[in-house]
Amino acid sequence: MAMALRPIDNALPTTPERPKKQTKVPVSIQKQPEFGVNDENQAPLPAATIDATIDYISSENLKPISDPDFKILSLNEGLDSKDWVKVCESLNNVRRFALYHSALLVPTLEKVMVVMVKAMKNPRSALCKTSIMASFDIFKAFGDSLFDSATSAAFDQLLLQLLLKASQDKRFVCEEADRTLNTMVQSLTPLPLLQKLRAYASHANPRVRAKAAVSVSACVSKMGLEGMKDYGLVSLVKMAADLLNDRLPEAREAARGIVLSVYNAYTENEEEKQELWLNFCQSNLTPIHAQSMVKITSSQ
């Protein structure tokens, strides 16, 4: 006898298929991103919205601040804002204080420089460029006082960021950083600046190394023989020898500038210039490096 089939209603319930997890799609919100926060999942605002609110004002067109003694009290609040547009406005006020009311900026200068470093790291080009422009005016206004212990550490960080920005691909940021580095060299005493720059002349990033070499060469060109001796003539020519073999033309050209500056200072009052230079190089460098040095100066 055939077995009766079990009614379908008595069958064990099948496990329902697990619903597929839906992919989350980021939604663009009309909220200003916080200053200093790089949220890669947030859709960027249209370029027109960004650029329309920021004015790049040249130093010559900046005006003094009315009632600066009162305005300085609210400067830090603006610099601490999470609204990047307000930070840009505050950085432009920093520039005005630096140019026209620098004494009022001194007590808060370190704080200002820390904010400038933070702004340069921000992915918004407008904020980054405004900070670089502020550095330009800070260098011109404060010069060697930036080497003081109160601001020295902040200056070191600022220098690194300027070298990094001068090395990047965004042309309008890169050019502004180059201009600011040149102003830094012209505004500060070469020896202490050279001591800060030398570590970057052997930086792992070849572009940073090249930009540092350009600034080193500019510093050395401002120094006399005594200043070079204070830093170390042998240290200078060894640095130049290493940079002569760099893979970037900009670094090699800067190295040649260093060599010529040292050569001219070292042999200035000597008749047998090439012989003196040859002896110096052979005494302090490897034969191949000494040969490279003499080759550069042989046409002088």
CORVENCOR-V429755 format. One record per backbone hydrogen bond with DSSP energy under -1.0 kcal/mol. NH is the residue of the N-H (numbers start at 1). CO is the residue of the C=O. If there is no record, write none. Layout:
# CORVENCOR-V429755
nh->NH co->CO
nh->NH co->CO
This chain:
# CORVENCOR-V429755
nh->10 co->7
nh->11 co->8
nh->31 co->29
nh->37 co->34
nh->42 co->39
nh->50 co->46
nh->51 co->47
nh->52 co->48
nh->57 co->55
nh->61 co->58
nh->62 co->59
nh->71 co->67
nh->72 co->68
nh->73 co->70
nh->74 co->71
nh->78 co->74
nh->79 co->75
nh->80 co->76
nh->81 co->78
nh->87 co->83
nh->88 co->84
nh->89 co->85
nh->90 co->86
nh->91 co->87
nh->92 co->88
nh->93 co->89
nh->94 co->90
nh->95 co->91
nh->96 co->92
nh->97 co->93
nh->98 co->94
nh->99 co->95
nh->100 co->96
nh->101 co->97
nh->104 co->101
nh->109 co->106
nh->112 co->108
nh->113 co->109
nh->114 co->110
nh->115 co->111
nh->116 co->112
nh->117 co->113
nh->118 co->114
nh->119 co->115
nh->120 co->116
nh->121 co->117
nh->128 co->124
nh->129 co->125
nh->130 co->126
nh->131 co->127
nh->132 co->128
nh->133 co->129
nh->134 co->130
nh->135 co->131
nh->136 co->132
nh->137 co->133
nh->138 co->134
nh->139 co->135
nh->140 co->136
nh->141 co->137
nh->142 co->138
nh->143 co->139
nh->145 co->142
nh->146 co->143
nh->147 co->144
nh->148 co->145
nh->151 co->148
nh->152 co->148
nh->155 co->151
nh->156 co->152
nh->157 co->153
nh->158 co->154
nh->159 co->155
nh->160 co->156
nh->161 co->157
nh->162 co->158
nh->163 co->159
nh->164 co->160
nh->165 co->161
nh->166 co->162
nh->174 co->170
nh->175 co->171
nh->177 co->173
nh->178 co->174
nh->179 co->175
nh->180 co->176
nh->181 co->177
nh->182 co->178
nh->183 co->179
nh->184 co->180
nh->185 co->181
nh->186 co->182
nh->187 co->183
nh->188 co->184
nh->193 co->189
nh->194 co->190
nh->195 co->191
nh->196 co->192
nh->197 co->193
nh->198 co->194
nh->200 co->197
nh->203 co->200
nh->209 co->205
nh->210 co->206
nh->211 co->207
nh->212 co->208
nh->213 co->209
nh->214 co->210
nh->215 co->211
nh->216 co->212
nh->217 co->213
nh->218 co->214
nh->219 co->215
nh->220 co->216
nh->221 co->217
nh->222 co->219
nh->223 co->220
nh->228 co->224
nh->229 co->225
nh->230 co->226
nh->231 co->227
nh->232 co->228
nh->236 co->232
nh->237 co->233
nh->238 co->234
nh->239 co->235
nh->240 co->236
nh->241 co->237
nh->242 co->238
nh->243 co->239
nh->244 co->240
nh->245 co->242
nh->246 co->243
nh->252 co->248
nh->253 co->249
nh->254 co->250
nh->255 co->251
nh->256 co->252
nh->257 co->253
nh->258 co->254
nh->259 co->255
nh->260 co->256
nh->261 co->257
nh->262 co->258
nh->263 co->259
nh->264 co->260
nh->265 co->261
nh->266 co->262
nh->267 co->263
nh->270 co->267
nh->273 co->271
nh->276 co->272
nh->277 co->273
nh->278 co->274
nh->279 co->275
nh->280 co->276
nh->281 co->277
nh->282 co->278
nh->283 co->279
nh->285 co->281
nh->290 co->286
nh->291 co->287
nh->292 co->288
nh->293 co->289
nh->294 co->290
nh->295 co->291
nh->296 co->292
nh->297 co->293
nh->298 co->294
nh->300 co->297
